[in-house]
């Protein structure tokens, strides 16, 4: 089974070698039946859970917590393992859909998209009673089923359309940008998924999706910022290469306001974290000074700014033209 692996994965000390092999093959997920088959007892399972070496999932499913990962990656991988564990219990016929499928494809999601709830589908609709934290959907026969992160899943394009129909077109743009950039979907795939979903409630709001998607944006923040500026009537071009008078490379910038020398950079702050953060800050300062010497003005936007479009637009206004300047 092709599953996402981590640099190091700890197993409970008392877990037998055959069980470790089974657990790893299943994406670090297993069932109570697996544990009993390979020598573990219910008492051991409870002890592993108390020690937080194992996490108990739904309906007798279990999974190992991820190893040493950053917070965002760890949360996504934890949810993938929780879903794998539940699928092991449910058996054949179930697949991941919506936000859960985006996680399976390792695609970013908009902050408005709740990934803590598990979304599952089945060809025949709801075949088991409703459970807390799980939503069930019918997946019609024309919709293809594939595999992502070792789980049966709808295609990346269809997952994007499902999320967009349920939440809004902006929630679809972020994963769509990434899917096109990483060749997990094409514009044709998205158009076909929209066509197949035309009777799905909310799908009409996706009429503009293909016009809004741009795979040049390299992070969720950049995608959101691009959409905000577009909605405000500010035309921008993503990932523009800036060169000096001799044609030498100076920088590749997140967004350049068309027809101006105003650069808009989204700072997610992740690039400044870690042991080398001081060096990253110094290099970023040198880069900005080089751009300024060429006559460019650099405007920096962070996540909090995106909640206030007026503030972002005010940052773009040259200081001399702002009220009170």
C-alpha positions as CSV (number, residue, x, y, z in Angstrom):
1,X,0.0,0.0,0.0
2,X,1.4,3.4,-1.0
3,X,1.1,5.5,2.1
4,X,2.7,8.7,3.4
5,X,5.6,7.9,5.7
6,X,7.4,9.9,8.2
7,X,11.2,10.2,8.9
8,X,10.8,8.1,12.0
9,X,7.8,6.3,13.4
10,X,7.8,5.0,17.0
11,X,5.9,1.8,17.8
12,X,4.8,0.6,21.2
13,X,7.6,-1.4,22.8
14,X,5.4,-4.4,23.4
15,X,3.9,-4.5,19.9
16,X,4.9,-7.7,18.1
17,X,7.0,-7.6,15.0
18,X,4.3,-9.1,12.8
19,X,1.8,-6.6,14.1
20,X,4.2,-3.7,13.3
21,X,4.5,-4.9,9.8
22,X,0.7,-5.1,9.4
23,X,0.3,-1.6,10.9
24,X,2.9,-0.1,8.6
25,X,1.4,-1.7,5.5
26,X,-2.0,-0.2,6.5
27,X,-0.7,3.3,6.7
28,X,0.0,3.1,10.5
29,X,-3.6,2.2,11.2
30,X,-5.1,-1.1,12.5
31,X,-8.1,-2.7,14.0
32,X,-8.8,-4.5,17.2
33,X,-9.0,-7.7,15.2
34,X,-5.5,-7.0,13.8
35,X,-4.2,-6.6,17.4
36,X,-5.7,-9.7,18.7
37,X,-4.6,-11.8,15.7
38,X,-1.0,-10.9,16.3
39,X,-0.8,-11.4,20.1
40,X,-2.0,-8.2,21.7
41,X,-4.8,-8.1,24.2
42,X,-7.6,-5.6,25.0
43,X,-5.6,-4.7,28.1
44,X,-2.5,-3.9,26.1
45,X,-4.6,-1.8,23.7
46,X,-5.9,0.2,26.6
47,X,-2.4,0.6,28.0
48,X,-1.0,1.8,24.7
49,X,-3.8,4.4,24.4
50,X,-3.2,5.6,28.0
51,X,0.5,6.0,27.2
52,X,-0.5,7.9,24.0
53,X,1.5,5.4,21.9
54,X,-1.7,4.5,20.1
55,X,-4.8,6.6,19.4
56,X,-8.3,5.0,19.6
57,X,-10.5,5.8,16.6
58,X,-14.1,4.9,15.8
59,X,-15.6,1.4,16.0
60,X,-12.6,-0.5,17.2
61,X,-10.1,1.2,15.0
62,X,-6.6,2.4,16.1
63,X,-3.7,4.3,14.6
64,X,-0.2,5.5,15.6
65,X,0.4,9.2,16.2
66,X,2.7,10.8,13.6
67,X,6.4,11.2,14.5
68,X,8.4,14.4,14.7
69,X,6.5,16.7,12.3
70,X,5.6,20.4,12.3
71,X,2.2,21.2,13.7
72,X,0.4,21.7,10.4
73,X,1.8,18.5,8.8
74,X,1.2,16.5,11.9
75,X,-2.5,17.5,12.1
76,X,-3.0,16.5,8.5
77,X,-1.2,13.2,8.8
78,X,-3.1,12.4,12.1
79,X,-6.4,12.9,10.3
80,X,-5.3,10.8,7.4
81,X,-4.5,7.9,9.8
82,X,-7.8,8.4,11.6
83,X,-9.6,8.0,8.2
84,X,-7.5,5.0,7.2
85,X,-8.3,3.3,10.5
86,X,-12.1,3.9,10.1
87,X,-12.0,2.5,6.5
88,X,-10.3,-0.7,7.8
89,X,-13.3,-1.2,10.1
90,X,-16.0,-0.3,7.5
91,X,-14.5,-2.6,4.8
92,X,-15.1,-2.6,1.0
93,X,-17.2,0.0,-0.8
94,X,-16.4,3.1,1.2
95,X,-14.1,6.0,0.0
96,X,-13.1,9.4,1.1
97,X,-14.7,12.5,-0.3
98,X,-14.8,16.3,0.1
99,X,-12.3,17.7,2.6
100,X,-11.1,14.3,3.6
101,X,-10.2,13.6,0.0
102,X,-8.3,16.8,-0.2
103,X,-6.3,15.6,2.8
104,X,-5.8,12.2,1.0
105,X,-4.4,14.1,-2.0
106,X,-2.3,16.2,0.4
107,X,-3.9,19.4,-1.0
108,X,-4.1,22.6,1.1
109,X,-7.4,23.8,2.3
110,X,-9.0,27.2,3.0
111,X,-9.3,28.2,6.7
112,X,-13.1,28.1,6.2
113,X,-12.8,24.4,5.4
114,X,-13.3,22.1,8.5
115,X,-11.0,19.1,8.0
116,X,-11.7,17.6,11.4
117,X,-15.0,16.0,10.2
118,X,-14.5,12.8,8.2
119,X,-16.3,12.8,4.8
120,X,-17.0,9.3,3.4
121,X,-18.9,8.2,0.3
122,X,-20.5,5.0,-1.0
123,X,-22.1,4.0,-4.3
124,X,-25.2,2.9,-2.5
125,X,-25.5,5.9,-0.2
126,X,-25.8,5.7,3.6
127,X,-25.2,2.1,4.7
128,X,-24.7,2.7,8.4
129,X,-26.2,4.9,11.0
130,X,-24.9,8.5,11.5
131,X,-21.8,8.8,13.7
132,X,-20.4,11.9,15.5
133,X,-17.7,13.5,13.4
134,X,-18.5,11.5,10.2
135,X,-20.6,12.7,7.2
136,X,-21.8,10.2,4.6
137,X,-22.5,10.9,1.0
138,X,-23.7,9.0,-2.0
139,X,-21.1,8.8,-4.9
140,X,-23.0,8.2,-8.2
141,X,-21.6,5.6,-10.5
142,X,-20.2,8.0,-13.2
143,X,-17.9,9.5,-10.6
144,X,-14.5,7.7,-10.9
145,X,-12.9,6.2,-7.8
146,X,-9.1,6.2,-7.5
147,X,-6.5,5.9,-4.7
148,X,-4.8,8.6,-2.7
149,X,-2.5,8.1,0.3
150,X,-3.4,4.5,0.3
151,X,-7.2,5.1,0.5
152,X,-10.0,4.8,-2.0
153,X,-11.0,8.3,-2.9
154,X,-12.7,10.5,-5.4
155,X,-10.3,12.3,-7.8
156,X,-8.6,15.5,-6.8
157,X,-10.7,17.4,-9.2
158,X,-14.0,16.0,-7.9
159,X,-13.0,16.6,-4.3
160,X,-12.3,20.3,-5.2
161,X,-15.7,20.6,-6.8
162,X,-17.4,18.9,-3.8
163,X,-15.8,21.4,-1.4
164,X,-16.5,24.4,-3.6
165,X,-20.2,23.4,-4.0
166,X,-20.6,23.0,-0.2
167,X,-18.6,25.9,1.0
168,X,-17.9,28.4,-1.8
169,X,-15.8,29.0,-4.8
170,X,-13.0,30.6,-2.8
171,X,-12.6,27.4,-0.8
172,X,-12.1,25.5,-4.1
173,X,-9.5,27.9,-5.5
174,X,-6.8,27.1,-3.0
175,X,-6.7,23.3,-3.5
176,X,-7.3,23.9,-7.3
177,X,-4.2,26.1,-7.6
178,X,-2.2,23.4,-5.9
179,X,-3.7,20.5,-7.8
180,X,-2.9,22.2,-11.2
181,X,0.6,23.2,-10.0
182,X,1.4,19.6,-8.9
183,X,-0.3,17.9,-11.9
184,X,-2.9,16.2,-9.8
185,X,-5.7,17.7,-12.0
186,X,-6.0,19.7,-15.2
187,X,-8.5,22.5,-16.2
188,X,-10.2,19.8,-18.3
189,X,-10.5,17.5,-15.2
190,X,-12.1,20.4,-13.2
191,X,-14.5,21.3,-16.0
192,X,-15.6,17.6,-16.3
193,X,-16.1,17.4,-12.5
194,X,-18.2,20.5,-12.5
195,X,-20.2,19.0,-15.4
196,X,-20.8,15.7,-13.6
197,X,-21.8,17.7,-10.4
198,X,-24.3,20.0,-12.2
199,X,-27.2,18.7,-10.2
200,X,-25.4,19.0,-6.9
201,X,-26.7,21.8,-4.6
202,X,-24.4,24.7,-4.7
203,X,-22.5,23.7,-7.8
204,X,-23.8,26.7,-9.8
205,X,-21.5,28.9,-7.7
206,X,-18.5,27.2,-9.4
207,X,-19.2,28.8,-12.8
208,X,-16.3,31.1,-12.3
209,X,-13.8,28.6,-10.8
210,X,-11.8,28.0,-14.0
211,X,-11.4,31.8,-14.4
212,X,-10.1,32.2,-10.8
213,X,-7.6,29.3,-10.7
214,X,-3.9,30.1,-11.2
215,X,-1.3,27.4,-10.5
216,X,1.4,30.0,-10.3
217,X,0.3,30.9,-6.7
218,X,2.5,28.7,-4.4
219,X,0.7,28.8,-1.1
220,X,-2.9,29.1,0.3
221,X,-2.1,32.6,1.5
222,X,-0.9,33.7,-2.0
223,X,-4.1,32.3,-3.5
224,X,-6.3,34.1,-1.0
225,X,-4.4,37.3,-1.5
226,X,-4.7,37.1,-5.2
227,X,-8.5,36.5,-5.0
228,X,-8.9,39.5,-2.6
229,X,-7.0,41.8,-4.9
230,X,-8.9,40.6,-8.0
231,X,-12.3,41.2,-6.2
232,X,-11.1,44.7,-5.4
233,X,-10.3,45.3,-9.1
234,X,-6.5,45.2,-8.6
235,X,-4.9,43.3,-11.5
236,X,-1.8,41.3,-10.4
237,X,0.6,38.7,-12.0
238,X,1.9,35.9,-9.7
239,X,5.5,34.8,-9.5
240,X,7.1,37.5,-11.6
241,X,10.9,37.3,-12.1
242,X,12.7,40.6,-11.5
243,X,16.0,41.3,-13.1
244,X,18.5,44.2,-12.9
245,X,19.6,46.3,-15.8
246,X,22.2,43.8,-16.9
247,X,19.6,41.0,-17.0
248,X,20.8,39.3,-13.8
249,X,18.2,37.6,-11.6
250,X,17.3,39.6,-8.5
251,X,14.1,37.9,-7.2
252,X,10.9,36.1,-8.0
253,X,8.1,37.9,-6.2
254,X,4.7,36.6,-5.1
255,X,2.6,39.2,-6.9
256,X,3.3,42.3,-9.0
257,X,0.6,44.9,-9.5
258,X,0.2,45.1,-13.3
259,X,1.6,48.3,-14.8
260,X,3.3,49.4,-11.6
261,X,6.4,48.8,-9.5
262,X,4.4,47.6,-6.5
263,X,5.2,44.1,-5.3
264,X,2.9,42.4,-2.9
265,X,4.4,39.6,-0.8
266,X,2.5,37.2,1.4
267,X,4.4,36.3,4.6
268,X,3.2,33.0,6.0
269,X,6.1,33.2,8.5
270,X,6.9,29.5,8.2
271,X,10.0,30.4,6.1
272,X,11.4,32.3,9.1
273,X,11.0,29.5,11.6
274,X,13.6,27.0,12.7
275,X,17.3,27.1,13.5
276,X,18.2,29.2,10.4
277,X,15.5,31.9,10.9
278,X,18.1,34.6,11.5
279,X,19.8,33.8,8.2
280,X,16.5,33.7,6.4
281,X,15.6,37.2,7.8
282,X,18.9,38.6,6.7
283,X,18.6,37.1,3.2
284,X,15.0,38.5,2.9
285,X,16.2,41.9,3.9
286,X,19.0,41.9,1.3
287,X,16.5,40.8,-1.3
288,X,14.1,43.6,-0.4
289,X,16.9,46.2,-0.5
290,X,17.9,45.0,-4.0
291,X,14.3,45.4,-5.2
292,X,14.1,48.9,-3.7
293,X,17.3,49.9,-5.4
294,X,15.6,49.0,-8.7
295,X,12.6,51.3,-7.8
296,X,10.2,48.7,-6.6
297,X,8.0,49.1,-3.5
298,X,7.5,46.0,-1.4
299,X,4.2,45.6,0.5
300,X,4.0,42.7,2.9
301,X,0.7,41.0,3.9
302,X,0.1,38.4,6.6
303,X,-2.9,36.1,7.4
304,X,-4.5,38.6,9.7
305,X,-4.6,41.2,7.0
306,X,-6.7,39.0,4.7
307,X,-9.6,39.4,7.1
308,X,-9.6,43.1,6.4
309,X,-9.6,43.8,2.7
310,X,-9.7,47.6,3.3
311,X,-6.4,47.4,5.2
312,X,-4.7,45.4,2.4
313,X,-5.9,48.0,-0.2
314,X,-4.6,50.8,2.1
315,X,-1.2,49.2,2.2
316,X,-1.1,49.3,-1.6
317,X,-1.8,53.1,-1.7
318,X,1.5,55.1,-1.8
319,X,2.0,56.9,1.5
320,X,2.0,60.3,-0.1
321,X,-1.5,59.7,-1.4
322,X,-3.0,58.4,1.9
323,X,-5.2,60.6,4.0
324,X,-3.2,62.6,6.5
325,X,0.1,61.9,4.8
